[in-house]
Amino acid sequence: MCLSGSLPPEGYNVTGVFMKNWDSLDESGICSTERDCEDAYKVCQILDIPFHQVSYVKEYWHDVFSNLLKEYEKGRTPNPDILCNKHIKFNHFHKYAIHTL
């Protein structure tokens, strides 16, 4: 992570990755996945680092959102961020980072 617009520290190979976890076709709100991805790409261009985009839309739906709905039906209030970290960031994305990047 680069702070205050600084370049990555010497000796580190830094790569930018944009994770898409929700299908924006299902939404009509202000937040635009496409705009967020473009912003991430522009930052990578400025920093002169590689950029990758990965999609975990299906995994998020099955591993996080479906569970959230089931828990709501039972009268519980789950925290989807915890499930996202467990299933998406520290499982699917971690495997991608290790095996692909």
BELDA-V556086 format. One record per helix or strand of 3 or more residues. SS is the DSSP state (2 for helix, 1 for strand). FROM is the first residue (numbers start at 1). TO is the last residue. If there is no record, write none. Layout:
SS|FROM|TO + SS|FROM|TO
//
This chain:
1|15|20 + 2|24|26 + 2|33|47 + 1|50|55 + 2|57|73 + 2|80|99
//
